Amino acid sequence: MMKKRRTWIILIIVLFLATGGGYIVYTRYFAPVLTDEPQSPTLQTARVHQGDILLAATGTGNLKPETEAELAFETSGVVAEVLVEVGDLVQAGDVLARLDDTDARLAVAEAEVQVEQAETGLALAKIEADAGLAQANLDSAQADYGEAIALAAHSGDQLTSARVSLAQTVGALEETQEDYDESWDPARDWELYDRRFSTLLENERDATEAALEDAQYDLQVAQANYNLVAVEIDESAARNAEVKVIDAQVSLASEPLELEQLKLALTKARLNLEAAQRNLEETTLIAPLDGTIIDVVVEVGETVGLDPVVTLADLETPLLRFWVEEEDFSSVAVGNPVSIVFDGLPDDIFSGEITRVDPELVTVDGTPAIQAWASVNRASQPINLLSGLSAEVEITSGESQDVLLVPIQALRELSPGQYAVFVVKADGELELRPVEVGLKDFVNAEIVSGLELGEIVSTGMTESVEAPSEPPASNVMPSSGPGMGPSGP
């Protein structure tokens, strides 16, 4: 793009030197020698005419997909299937390739069995808890023990003290059990996923679990002490009955903890199943969007890692990435229309508009350039465009049709943004008239107001060999008028 532009500039300079340059040399060095005529200034003029003005810039670029995705497996393995080829059209959700999933399927089956076992164990424990079996066993053991004690017919302060201690230990165990149940309530599991509460909850659960174990141990000690006192009362029956009471109490107190452990075991089994299913899913490469396969770099039997193996692109709504020289920066703005001609389709002109302008300059052929992106309207030419096609781009930053125009040399800038022109009146006088200016290019300026079609304006002064006897419409000498500035009228 930059080389082509420099070539045109050099060609223009050569033409200028061959024509205008020769004229300048002739008039400046040779004409004065060939004539003795005195030189006099001549007023150059132009008519206000109607026409079009277009502000445009050119650039080059190439076609890029609006969306392009390099796809890779999320796990390593041996490729078992490749289901697409370059050029295939796919839809989101289509399977593109698969790895050997034998081990992954086996892991899923094993995880499913573990979940079933955990569910069965928890269900049985809940049935027993709901039936109150542990409490019934304790009630029966306590009744048997009471009968044994009654038969012993022994009373005393020592036995009473041991009984009171046992009762207190049982009460402490119940309180500890309540603290444990509150700490291990599943409704509080959400705290484990909040950094503010997870550590506190874990510490609290550890503490209540340890406290429950201590309380159970204290119960056993109190029960043993009680047994030592009672052994003298009943050498065998009372001792056996007491052991049954202790076992029943331990079973009842441990029942909530056992249920919680079974629930945790089920949760862990389900998480393992989810992980196994996810690993199985990762052996399949799925298309994330509708598009065209533009590259496949894997074959059946290859061992792959996490590098891309398939490239998918949306070629239905391509974008043109193009570059223009930095002096054309004012022409490059989002929303400006563009005309596009691809090198491979020189007879077709595509329209579009700028959708994005990158925030920093890039280097193209060693020259700083502005990089921008434009949409490509394919409605008028339903042609399959290939990614990477080179194109010439013309950007339209402003356009006015059928407007009044004057040469740019006719403008006199009174202040920034404020202009006037010298109008040549019928009697040859000059009138300085303010005008409202619209678009300007290197040749003409659009006059929004202040002039009429056909009026004559001054474009400046020049020197001539001989003043004409009757000034034509395009070369008028001023007879009178306002003072002229440094550049003249």
TORGUKOL-404286 format. One record per residue (C-alpha): residue in three letters; x, y, z. Coordinates in steps of 0.25 Angstrom, whole numbers, plus 5000, padded with zeros to 4 digits. Layout:
% TORGUKOL-404286
ALAXYZ...
% end
This chain:
% TORGUKOL-404286
MET500050005000MET501150105004LYS502050064992LYS500850084982ARG500550224988ARG502050264987THR502050214973TRP500950304969ILE501550424976ILE502850404968LEU502050394955ILE501350524958ILE502650594961VAL503250554948LEU502050594940PHE502050734947LEU503550754944ALA503250714930THR502150814928GLY501850914939GLY503350914943GLY503750944929TYR502851054928ILE503351114941VAL504751104936TYR504351174923THR503551284929ARG504551314940TYR505951314932PHE505651314917ALA504451394915PRO505051524921VAL506151514911LEU505251494899THR504451614902ASP504651754906GLU503151774910PRO502951824924GLN502251734933SER500951764941PRO500051694951THR498851624946LEU497651584955GLN497351434954THR495851394955ALA494851284955ARG493351264954VAL492551204965HIS492051074959GLN491250954963GLY491750814965ASP492150704975ILE493250704985LEU493750574991LEU494750555003ALA495350425002ALA496650345006THR497150215001GLY497850095007THR498049945006GLY497649825014ASN497249685015LEU496049605019LYS495949545033PRO494849455039GLU493949535049THR494149415059GLU495249315058ALA495549215069GLU496749115071LEU496148995077ALA496848895086PHE496548775095GLU496448805110THR497248675112SER498348595106GLY498148465099VAL498148385086VAL497248435075ALA496248325072GLU495348405061VAL495548535053LEU494148565047VAL494448695039GLU495248745028VAL495748885023GLY494548955017ASP493448875024LEU492248965030VAL491948925044GLN490948975054ALA491149005069GLY491048875077ASP491548785065VAL492648685069LEU493948715062ALA494848605068ARG494948505079LEU496048445087ASP496148295092ASP495148305104THR495348155109ASP495948195122ALA495048315124ARG493748225122LEU494248125132ALA494548235142VAL493148285141ALA492548145143GLU493348125156ALA492948255161GLU491448225158VAL491648095166GLN492248175178VAL491048275178GLU490048155178GLN490748095190ALA490748225198GLU489348255195THR488948115200GLY489748125213LEU489148255216ALA487748215213LEU487848095223ALA488448185234LYS487248275232ILE486248165233GLU486848115246ALA486848265252ASP485448285248ALA485048155254GLY485648195267LEU486448065269ALA487648125276GLN486648185286ALA485848055288ASN487147985291LEU487548085301ASP486248085308SER486247925309ALA487647925314GLN487348025325ALA486147955329ASP486947825330TYR487947895338GLY486947955348GLU486447815351ALA487847765353ILE488047875363ALA486747855370LEU487047715372ALA488347745378ALA487647815389HIS488847905392SER488748055395GLY489848155400ASP490448285397GLN491548235389LEU490548175379THR489648295379SER490848385376ALA491348295364ARG489948305359VAL489848455360SER491248465353LEU490748375342ALA489448455340GLN490248585339THR491148515329VAL489948475321GLY489448625322ALA490748675317LEU490748575305GLU489448625301GLU489848775302THR491148735294GLN490248665284GLU489348785282ASP490648875279TYR491148765269ASP489748765262GLU489748915261SER491148925256TRP490948815245ASP489648855240PRO489648845225ALA488948975224ARG490249035228ASP491048975217TRP491049095209GLU492049165219LEU493049065214TYR493049145200ASP493249275207ARG494649325210ARG494049405222PHE493449285229SER494049155223THR495249155233LEU494349185245LEU493349075242GLU494448975239ASN495049005253GLU493649005260ARG493348865254ASP494648805258ALA494448865272THR493048805273GLU493448675268ALA494648665278ALA493648705289LEU492648605286GLU493748495286ASP494248545300ALA492748545305GLN492548405300TYR493848365307ASP493448435320LEU492148355319GLN492948225318VAL493848265330ALA492648305338GLN491948185335ALA493148095338ASN493248165352TYR491848135354ASN492047995350LEU493147985361VAL492248025372ALA491147945367VAL491947815365GLU491947795380ILE490447795379ASP490247705367GLU491447625364SER490947585350ALA489547625346ALA489747765349ARG491047775342ASN490547715329ALA489347805330GLU490147925331VAL491047895320LYS489847875311VAL489348015315ILE490748075312ASP490748015298ALA489248065296GLN489648205300VAL490848205291SER490048165279LEU488948265282ALA489948375284SER490748335271GLU489548325262PRO489548475257LEU491048465255GLU490948335247LEU489848395238GLU490648525235GLN491848435232LEU490948355222LYS490448485216LEU491848535214ALA492248405208LEU491148415198THR491548565194LYS492948515192ALA492448405183ARG491648495175LEU492748595173ASN493648485168LEU492548445158GLU492448585153ALA493948595151ALA493948465144GLN492848505135ARG493548645132ASN494848565128LEU494048485119GLU493448605112GLU494848665110THR495148555101THR494148615091LEU494448735083ILE493248815081ALA492948935071PRO492649065080LEU492049135068ASP491549125054GLY492649145044THR493549085034ILE494748995037ILE496049065032ASP497048975038VAL497248835043VAL498648795049VAL498348655055GLU498148515050VAL497548385056GLY498648315064GLU499348435068THR499648475083VAL499248615086GLY499348705098LEU498648845100ASP499148915087PRO498048955076VAL497748845066VAL496548905059THR496349055054LEU494849095052ALA494449235046ASP493149305044LEU493349345029GLU491849395027THR492149525033PRO493649555030LEU494349685034LEU495349765025ARG496649795033PHE497349915025TRP498350015027VAL498450165023GLU499550265024GLU499550345037GLU499350475029ASP497950425026PHE497650415040SER496450515040SER495750425029VAL495750295038ALA494650295047VAL493650195052GLY492350195043ASN493050255031PRO492650185018VAL493750105010SER493750044996ILE494549914995VAL495149844982PHE495849714984ASP497049684976GLY496449554972LEU495049614968PRO495449744961ASP494149764954ASP493349754967ILE493149874977PHE492749844991SER492249945001GLY492349955016GLU492750045027ILE493850065038THR493449985050ARG494750005058VAL496050085059ASP497250025066PRO497750125077GLU499250125073LEU500050125060VAL500550005053THR501749985044VAL501449945029ASP502649935020GLY503450015029THR502450125030PRO501550165041ALA500050145038ILE498750145044GLN498050005045ALA496550005044TRP495449905042ALA494249915033SER492949825030VAL492749765017ASN491349775011ARG491149645003ALA489649664999SER489949714985GLN490949614982PRO490649474988ILE492149424986ASN492849334995LEU494049425000LEU495249355004SER495949385017GLY497249465014LEU496849535001SER497549664998ALA496749784995GLU496849934992VAL496050025001GLU495450164998ILE494950235011THR493850345009SER493950445020GLY493150555014GLU492250575002SER491350684996GLN490650674983ASP490150784974VAL490750894983LEU491351034980LEU492851024978VAL494051114977PRO495551094976ILE496251074989GLN497151194985ALA495851284986LEU495751275001ARG496251385010GLU496351335025LEU495851455034SER496051365047PRO496051225050GLY494851165043GLN494351295037TYR494551325022ALA494251425012VAL494451444997PHE494751554987VAL493551564978VAL493851634964LYS492651724962ALA492151764948ASP492851894948GLY494151824951GLU494151864966LEU494551764977GLU493551734988LEU494051665001ARG492951575004PRO492851475016VAL492451335013GLU492051205020VAL492951095016GLY492650945016LEU493550835011LYS494850865006ASP495850774997PHE497150814991VAL496450884979ASN495150934983ALA494350984995GLU492850964997ILE492051104999VAL490851085008SER490451225007GLY490951365003LEU491151344988GLU490151314976LEU490451224964GLY491151294953GLU491851404961ILE493251434959VAL494251424970SER495751464971THR496751344973GLY497951444974MET498951524966THR500051484956GLU501051554947SER500851554932VAL501651614920GLU500551704915ALA499251754922PRO498051714913SER497251834907GLU495951774911PRO496051684923PRO495251544921ALA494451484931SER495551404937ASN496651514936VAL496151644942MET496951764946PRO496351834958SER495951984956SER495652014971GLY495251944983PRO495651904997GLY497051895001MET497751764999GLY498451685009PRO499851625008SER499451524998GLY498551614990PRO497151594986
% end
